[in-house]
Amino acid sequence: MPRQNLKVIFSTLLIAGAAFVIGLKVALIWMKPAAGAATPSPARAHPGSVAVASPPRAALPAASGPAPAPLVADAAGQALAASIDQLISPQTGFSQKWATWEQLRKAGRIAEAVGALKQLADQNPNDPIIATELGEAEINQVRDILEHGGDPNSVSILALQADQNFNAALTLDPTNWEAQFEKAATMSYWPAGLGKGPEVLDRLNTLVAQQEAATTPPPPEFAQTYALLGKQYLAAGQPEKAAQVWQQGLARFPLSTTLQNALAHAPAP
């Protein structure tokens, strides 16, 4: 392949990766539990999804040789191991996961979390929860690079790896809410020239249908699906459809400030 073509492809990947990360940061801000908001039921790992039994998991092995095992070497290592266990537990709700990731970021342990989850993913290739959380870990690692410095060339690579891990999770469990929403949210910020808009709309409409078909009380994060879907319709030049989706969501989540603000700033018909 000519060197010029390789340069164009690499540049496209860098731009796409950076856009991917911007979307992730916006999505994570949206998903941050509001003060006083109800916490989703801790027994619901994938709200509104069909339960998919994960195979028995292999434990994360301790490091061999003279070097200490990073997850069990000290109190901080034990805390990291406990955080990983919480993140991959089917009993952990989304708000709890968000809080755990924030704690790991503030403690500067995201890179270690990525390494631990990669080991678990290698040992448990059929576990959709581990694949999802590995994608989340790579997203948070990218955020660290952008906010605190690091190798900028790794941004697009990590972003694409996160996308691949969300794909792996959805192959194993197509109703995985977290993987489906995060993938759609980040794809919505890829460059328009890549033509991802229609796929994002399809994914979000599918997720809305999945949410509305659920028989259990919906957790607060479901409101974000309507918010993002409306935003995508607005970007596609369909403001009336956007307002309709926001109203649909607000009827189910009347306390959602995200949907209230979206409707308040919606273009006049």
C-alpha positions in Angstrom: 0.0 0.0 0.0 1.4 3.5 -0.9 2.8 5.4 2.1 0.4 8.3 1.5 -2.6 6.0 1.8 -1.2 4.6 5.1 -0.8 8.2 6.4 -4.4 9.0 5.5 -5.7 5.8 7.3 -3.6 6.5 10.4 -4.7 10.1 10.5 -8.4 9.0 10.2 -7.9 6.5 13.1 -6.4 9.2 15.3 -9.2 11.6 14.6 -11.8 8.9 15.1 -10.2 7.8 18.3 -10.2 11.4 19.7 -13.8 11.9 18.7 -14.6 8.6 20.3 -13.1 9.8 23.5 -15.0 13.1 23.5 -18.2 11.1 23.2 -17.2 8.9 26.1 -16.5 11.8 28.3 -19.8 13.4 27.5 -21.6 10.1 28.0 -19.9 9.6 31.4 -21.0 13.1 32.5 -24.6 12.3 31.4 -24.5 9.0 33.3 -23.1 10.4 36.6 -25.7 9.8 39.2 -27.4 13.0 40.2 -27.5 14.1 43.8 -30.5 12.5 45.5 -31.2 10.2 42.5 -32.5 6.8 43.2 -29.8 4.1 43.0 -30.6 1.2 40.6 -31.4 -2.1 42.2 -28.0 -3.8 43.0 -29.3 -7.1 41.8 -29.7 -5.8 38.2 -26.4 -6.0 36.3 -27.9 -5.3 32.8 -31.2 -3.4 33.5 -33.9 -4.4 31.1 -31.9 -7.2 29.5 -32.4 -10.9 29.3 -30.3 -12.7 31.9 -27.4 -14.5 30.4 -25.6 -16.9 32.6 -21.9 -16.4 32.6 -19.7 -19.5 32.8 -17.7 -20.1 36.0 -14.9 -17.6 36.0 -11.2 -18.3 36.4 -9.6 -16.4 39.2 -7.0 -13.7 38.5 -3.6 -15.5 39.2 -1.0 -14.0 41.5 2.2 -12.9 39.7 5.0 -15.5 39.8 8.7 -14.9 40.6 10.2 -12.4 43.0 8.0 -9.5 41.9 4.9 -9.0 44.2 1.5 -9.6 42.8 0.1 -6.1 42.0 -3.4 -6.9 43.2 -2.6 -8.4 46.6 0.8 -6.8 47.5 -0.6 -4.3 50.0 -3.7 -2.7 51.3 -4.0 -0.6 48.2 -3.6 -3.7 46.0 -6.3 -5.5 48.0 -8.6 -2.5 47.5 -8.0 -2.7 43.7 -8.8 -6.4 43.7 -12.0 -5.6 45.6 -12.9 -2.9 43.1 -12.4 -5.3 40.2 -14.6 -7.9 41.9 -17.3 -5.3 42.4 -17.1 -4.2 38.7 -17.6 -7.7 37.3 -20.2 -8.8 39.8 -23.7 -9.4 38.3 -25.1 -7.9 41.5 -23.5 -4.4 40.9 -25.7 -1.7 39.5 -24.6 0.9 37.1 -24.4 3.8 39.6 -22.1 1.7 41.8 -19.9 0.9 38.8 -19.6 4.5 37.9 -18.6 5.4 41.4 -16.0 2.6 41.5 -14.4 3.7 38.2 -14.2 7.3 39.5 -12.5 6.0 42.7 -10.0 4.1 40.6 -9.3 7.1 38.4 -8.7 9.4 41.4 -6.4 6.8 42.9 -4.3 6.5 39.7 -5.0 2.8 39.3 -6.7 2.6 35.9 -3.7 1.1 34.1 -3.6 -1.6 36.8 -7.3 -2.2 36.4 -6.8 -2.6 32.6 -4.1 -5.2 33.1 -6.2 -7.1 35.6 -9.3 -7.1 33.4 -7.2 -8.2 30.4 -6.1 -11.2 32.3 -9.6 -12.0 33.4 -10.9 -11.6 29.8 -8.2 -13.9 28.5 -9.2 -16.5 31.1 -13.0 -16.0 30.7 -13.6 -15.3 26.9 -17.3 -16.1 27.2 -18.1 -13.6 29.9 -19.9 -10.5 28.6 -19.6 -8.5 31.9 -15.8 -8.8 31.9 -15.6 -7.7 28.2 -17.8 -4.7 29.0 -15.7 -3.6 32.0 -12.5 -4.0 30.0 -13.9 -1.6 27.5 -14.8 0.8 30.3 -11.3 0.5 31.7 -9.8 1.4 28.4 -12.1 4.4 28.1 -11.0 5.6 31.5 -7.4 5.1 30.6 -7.9 7.3 27.6 -9.5 9.9 29.8 -6.4 9.8 32.0 -4.1 10.3 29.0 -6.1 13.3 27.8 -6.4 14.9 31.2 -3.0 14.2 32.7 -0.7 13.6 29.8 0.7 10.4 28.2 1.3 9.0 24.8 -1.2 10.6 22.4 -0.7 7.9 19.8 -2.2 5.4 22.2 -5.5 7.3 22.3 -7.0 6.0 19.1 -5.7 2.5 19.8 -7.3 2.3 23.2 -10.5 3.8 21.9 -10.7 1.2 19.2 -9.9 -1.6 21.6 -12.7 -0.4 23.9 -15.1 -0.5 20.9 -13.9 -4.1 20.1 -14.5 -5.2 23.7 -18.1 -3.7 23.6 -18.6 -5.7 20.4 -17.4 -8.8 22.1 -19.7 -8.3 25.0 -22.7 -7.7 22.6 -21.9 -10.8 20.7 -22.1 -12.8 23.9 -25.1 -10.9 25.2 -26.9 -8.6 22.7 -29.1 -7.2 25.4 -26.2 -5.9 27.6 -27.5 -2.4 28.3 -24.1 -0.9 29.4 -22.2 -2.2 26.4 -24.9 -1.2 24.0 -25.3 2.3 25.3 -21.6 3.1 25.6 -21.0 1.8 22.1 -23.8 4.0 20.7 -22.8 7.0 22.7 -19.2 6.9 21.6 -20.0 6.1 18.0 -22.2 9.2 17.9 -19.0 11.3 18.1 -17.1 9.7 15.3 -16.4 11.9 12.3 -19.5 12.3 10.1 -17.5 11.1 7.1 -17.3 7.6 8.6 -21.1 7.3 8.2 -21.9 6.0 11.6 -25.1 8.1 12.1 -27.6 5.6 10.8 -26.1 2.8 12.9 -26.2 4.9 16.0 -29.9 5.6 15.4 -30.6 1.9 14.9 -28.8 0.9 18.1 -30.5 3.5 20.2 -33.9 2.7 18.8 -33.3 -0.9 19.5 -32.2 -0.1 23.1 -35.3 2.0 23.6 -37.5 -0.9 22.5 -35.6 -3.2 24.8 -36.1 -0.8 27.8 -39.8 -0.4 27.1 -40.3 -4.1 26.9 -38.8 -4.7 30.3 -41.2 -5.7 33.1 -39.0 -4.5 35.9 -39.0 -0.9 37.2 -36.6 1.1 35.0 -33.4 2.5 36.6 -32.7 6.3 36.1 -29.9 5.7 33.5 -32.5 4.6 31.0 -33.5 8.3 30.5 -30.1 8.8 28.9 -31.0 6.6 25.9 -33.9 8.9 25.0 -31.6 12.0 25.5 -29.0 10.6 23.2 -31.5 9.3 20.6 -33.1 12.8 20.4 -29.7 14.4 20.0 -29.0 12.1 17.1 -32.2 12.9 15.4 -31.4 16.6 15.9 -28.0 16.1 14.3 -29.7 14.3 11.4 -31.9 17.3 10.7 -35.1 15.9 12.3 -35.9 18.3 15.1 -39.5 17.3 15.4 -38.5 13.6 15.8 -36.0 14.7 18.4 -38.6 16.5 20.4 -40.9 13.6 20.2 -38.3 11.2 21.6 -37.5 13.5 24.4 -41.2 13.9 25.3 -41.5 10.1 25.1 -38.6 9.7 27.6 -39.8 12.5 29.9 -43.2 10.7 30.2 -41.3 7.8 31.7 -38.7 9.8 33.6 -40.4 13.1 34.6 -37.6 13.9 37.0 -34.8 13.7 34.4 -33.1 17.1 34.2 -31.3 15.9 31.1 -34.6 15.4 29.2 -36.1 18.6 30.7 -33.2 20.7 29.5 -33.2 19.0 26.1 -36.8 19.9 25.5 -36.3 23.4 26.9 -33.6 24.1 24.3 -35.2 22.2 21.5 -35.5 24.2 18.2 -38.9 25.7 17.5 -40.9 23.7 15.0 
